[in-house]
Amino acid sequence: MIPGTSYGTITHIARNGATMRPIEFPSSSIVSLLRRRKIATMPELMEALGTRARRTVFRRLKELSYRTSYSHRGRFYTLDDVAEFDERGLWAYEEVWFSIHGTLLSTAAATVESGDVGYFVEELDNRLHVGTKDALRKLVQDTRLRREPVAGRYLYCSGEAEVARQQVLGRQALLAEPGVAGSLPDDNIMPDELRAAIVLFFSLLDEKQRRLYAGLEALKTGRGGDARIAELLGLDRGTVARGRRELLEQEVDGGRVRKKGGGRKPVEKKPQK
């Protein structure tokens, strides 16, 4: 036996009743595979052990410090000494995400609990790189988290009442501040000086910059953002939506104002007679 290596054994009984030599499944096979490939699926772990039994793999995994991915429905496995978790407790390899908190439910709960201003769904999606709507709904049903109406949307907060109250207050203060951190204040509380400054700044931009700025503010505003920003800046709602899509899809040409082929058609010069 290799020192420090655990073996699982399966004893087979021959047809004549004689006991055959037990089959050994060393956990070192899993360690070797995961250190070499970083992550692996259950079929790959079964192949490494030379077994068709998932139960055998799980017995060997229990002897190791391992993690399952919170993305891809937990299909991938890794070892703690392979993962390189960042300050948020997250690690990704080939777009497969792992967390020190384990499952998506636990990771979403821990992330929301530690947030100073709570999370809207799309913010948590961006932070965890997966869809979190169903997980958040489950956490609220289980009273592990709360959701509070803020600015026409649901803000997901701590399950502790006082912590949730502080998160809501922090979010409301953030939304009242113009800038990248929050959306523009509601029309009924926006100072005239700020409105005038926005209009002046907007007038100095070229066509593409106006479209992208409007799209950015619509993204920060959330639901109904296209209509609100279009009204504020005097734009067509479709123009705002186009700018928003370009930012989300990262289809921004740094050198062109319009897409190739846009604008007025060139005038053909007729040859002199």
HELIX and SHEET records of a PDB file:
HELIX    1   1 SER A   28  ARG A   37  1                                  10    
HELIX    2   2 MET A   42  LEU A   49  1                                   8    
HELIX    3   3 ARG A   54  LEU A   61  1                                   8    
HELIX    4   4 HIS A   72  GLY A   74  5                                   3    
HELIX    5   5 LEU A  104  SER A  114  1                                  11    
HELIX    6   6 VAL A  121  LEU A  128  1                                   8    
HELIX    7   7 LYS A  133  GLN A  141  1                                   9    
HELIX    8   8 ALA A  161  LEU A  175  1                                  15    
HELIX    9   9 ASP A  192  SER A  203  1                                  12    
HELIX   10  10 GLU A  207  THR A  221  1                                  15    
HELIX   11  11 GLY A  225  LEU A  233  1                                   9    
HELIX   12  12 ARG A  237  GLU A  249  1                                  13    
SHEET    1   A 2 TYR A   7  ILE A  10  0                                        
SHEET    2   A 2 ILE A  23  PRO A  26 -1                                        
SHEET    1   B 3 ALA A  40  THR A  41  0                                        
SHEET    2   B 3 PHE A  76  LEU A  79 -1                                        
SHEET    3   B 3 TYR A  66  THR A  68 -1                                        
SHEET    1   C 2 LEU A  90  TYR A  93  0                                        
SHEET    2   C 2 VAL A  96  SER A  99 -1                                        
SHEET    1   D 2 LEU A 145  VAL A 150  0                                        
SHEET    2   D 2 ARG A 153  SER A 158 -1                                        
END                                                                             
